[in-house]
Amino acid sequence: MEEKLSTSRDFDFETGRWNVRHRRLKERLTGCREWEEFQGTSETRAVLGGNGNVEDNLLNFPGGAYRAIALRSFDPASGTWAIWWLSANAPHQLDVPVVGRFEDGTGSFFAEDTLRGEPVSIRFLWLQTDTETPRWEQAMSRDGGKTWETNWTMDFTRA
C-alpha cells in the first residue's frame, strides 16, 4: 500500500530568490524555429503550511516587462500538485491548471487547454531539481501527447 504524504517537500528546491534566463519560441505550434531570450527574476515562498507555494516573477520581455505568479498546491490524498499561472496582462484569468507529480527528481504536469481556439495538450517539466540550476520547460501537443513542441524554457540560478 502506498503511503500518502501529509506535507510535500517537492518544491522546497525552489524556495528563495532566483535569476531566470528565459528562452521562448516566438510562435507556438506553427513550425516556428525562432527563439527570443530575455532575463527575469523569481521569488518563491511556501504557503498552505508547506503544501503550496507562490512564485512571484518579473519577466523582462523584449517588448516590455510584466509580472506574473505561479500558484501551486499539493493534494495529500492524491499525491499530486496543481499549478496555475496568473499574469498581470490578464489579472482576472487563471490559466487552466497543470496537474502532476515528482518522480526521481523530475516533475511532470499535464493539462488540456486550447490555443487559437484549437485543443492542445500542455506539459510542464521540472528538471535538475537536485542541482543549483533547476530548469522548467513548457511544451504543447496537438496530437494528444504523441509529439511535443517545447516552446519555453526557464533556467534558474540563485540570486
C-alpha positions as CSV (number, residue, x, y, z in Angstrom):
1,M,0.0,0.0,0.0
2,E,1.4,3.4,-1.0
3,E,1.9,5.8,1.9
4,K,0.2,9.2,1.4
5,L,2.1,12.3,2.3
6,S,0.6,14.8,4.6
7,T,3.1,17.5,3.6
8,S,5.1,17.6,0.4
9,R,8.6,18.9,0.1
10,D,8.8,18.5,-3.7
11,F,9.1,22.3,-4.4
12,D,11.5,23.1,-1.5
13,F,14.3,23.4,-4.0
14,E,12.7,26.5,-5.5
15,T,12.2,28.5,-2.3
16,G,14.1,31.8,-2.3
17,R,15.2,34.3,-4.9
18,W,16.4,33.5,-8.4
19,N,17.7,35.0,-11.6
20,V,16.0,33.4,-14.5
21,R,17.1,33.1,-18.2
22,H,14.0,32.7,-20.4
23,R,14.0,31.2,-23.9
24,R,10.7,31.2,-25.7
25,L,9.6,30.4,-29.2
26,K,8.1,33.4,-30.9
27,E,5.1,31.4,-32.2
28,R,3.7,28.2,-30.8
29,L,2.7,25.2,-32.9
30,T,3.3,26.9,-36.2
31,G,6.6,25.3,-37.1
32,C,8.5,28.4,-35.9
33,R,12.1,27.9,-35.0
34,E,12.9,31.5,-33.9
35,W,13.6,31.9,-30.2
36,E,13.7,35.0,-28.1
37,E,15.8,35.2,-25.0
38,F,15.3,37.5,-22.0
39,Q,16.1,37.8,-18.3
40,G,13.9,37.8,-15.3
41,T,13.7,37.3,-11.6
42,S,11.7,35.0,-9.4
43,E,11.0,34.6,-5.7
44,T,9.2,31.6,-4.2
45,R,7.7,31.2,-0.8
46,A,5.8,28.4,0.9
47,V,2.1,28.8,1.7
48,L,-0.6,26.4,3.0
49,G,1.7,25.1,5.7
50,G,4.1,23.9,3.1
51,N,1.6,22.2,0.8
52,G,1.7,25.1,-1.6
53,N,3.8,28.0,-2.8
54,V,3.7,31.2,-4.7
55,E,6.3,32.0,-7.3
56,D,6.4,35.8,-8.0
57,N,8.0,36.5,-11.4
58,L,9.3,39.6,-13.1
59,L,9.7,38.8,-16.9
60,N,11.8,41.3,-18.9
61,F,10.3,40.5,-22.3
62,P,11.9,42.3,-25.3
63,G,8.6,44.3,-25.7
64,G,8.4,45.3,-22.0
65,A,8.5,43.9,-18.5
66,Y,5.5,42.4,-16.7
67,R,4.7,40.4,-13.6
68,A,3.1,37.0,-13.2
69,I,2.7,34.4,-10.5
70,A,2.7,30.6,-10.4
71,L,0.4,29.3,-7.7
72,R,0.9,25.7,-6.7
73,S,-0.9,23.4,-4.2
74,F,-0.4,19.8,-3.2
75,D,-3.2,17.4,-2.6
76,P,-2.1,14.8,0.0
77,A,-5.0,12.5,-0.9
78,S,-3.9,12.0,-4.5
79,G,-0.2,12.9,-4.1
80,T,-0.5,15.4,-6.9
81,W,0.3,19.1,-7.4
82,A,-1.8,21.6,-9.4
83,I,-0.1,24.7,-10.9
84,W,-1.9,27.8,-12.1
85,W,-0.4,30.8,-13.9
86,L,-1.8,34.3,-13.3
87,S,-0.4,37.2,-15.4
88,A,-0.6,40.9,-14.8
89,N,-1.6,41.1,-18.5
90,A,-4.9,39.2,-17.7
91,P,-5.3,39.9,-14.0
92,H,-8.7,38.2,-13.7
93,Q,-7.9,35.0,-15.5
94,L,-6.1,32.0,-14.0
95,D,-4.8,29.6,-16.7
96,V,-6.0,26.0,-16.7
97,P,-4.1,24.2,-14.0
98,V,-1.5,21.6,-15.0
99,V,-1.6,18.6,-12.6
100,G,1.1,16.0,-11.8
101,R,3.8,14.8,-9.5
102,F,7.5,14.4,-9.0
103,E,9.3,11.1,-9.6
104,D,13.0,10.7,-9.2
105,G,13.5,14.4,-9.0
106,T,11.6,15.2,-12.2
107,G,8.2,16.9,-12.0
108,S,5.7,16.2,-14.8
109,F,2.5,18.1,-15.1
110,F,-0.3,18.0,-17.7
111,A,-3.5,19.8,-18.8
112,E,-5.9,20.0,-21.7
113,D,-6.4,23.5,-23.0
114,T,-6.9,25.5,-26.2
115,L,-4.6,27.6,-28.4
116,R,-6.1,29.8,-31.0
117,G,-9.4,28.0,-30.5
118,E,-7.9,24.5,-31.1
119,P,-7.5,21.8,-28.4
120,V,-3.9,21.3,-27.2
121,S,-2.2,19.2,-24.5
122,I,0.2,21.1,-22.2
123,R,3.1,19.7,-20.4
124,F,5.3,21.4,-17.7
125,L,8.5,19.6,-16.7
126,W,10.7,20.5,-13.7
127,L,14.2,19.1,-14.3
128,Q,17.5,19.2,-12.5
129,T,15.7,19.9,-9.2
130,D,18.6,18.4,-7.2
131,T,21.1,20.9,-8.6
132,E,21.8,24.6,-8.1
133,T,20.4,25.2,-11.6
134,P,16.9,23.8,-11.9
135,R,15.1,24.1,-15.2
136,W,11.4,24.5,-16.2
137,E,10.1,23.6,-19.6
138,Q,6.7,24.1,-21.2
139,A,5.6,22.1,-24.2
140,M,2.4,21.7,-26.3
141,S,1.0,18.9,-28.4
142,R,-1.8,18.9,-31.0
143,D,-1.9,15.0,-31.2
144,G,-2.8,14.1,-27.6
145,G,0.9,13.9,-26.4
146,K,2.3,11.7,-29.1
147,T,4.7,14.5,-30.1
148,W,5.6,17.6,-28.1
149,E,6.9,21.1,-29.1
150,T,8.9,22.6,-26.3
151,N,8.2,26.4,-26.6
152,W,9.5,27.9,-23.4
153,T,12.4,27.2,-21.0
154,M,13.4,28.9,-17.8
155,D,16.9,28.3,-16.3
156,F,17.2,29.3,-12.7
157,T,20.3,30.4,-10.8
158,R,20.4,31.7,-7.2
159,A,20.2,35.5,-6.8
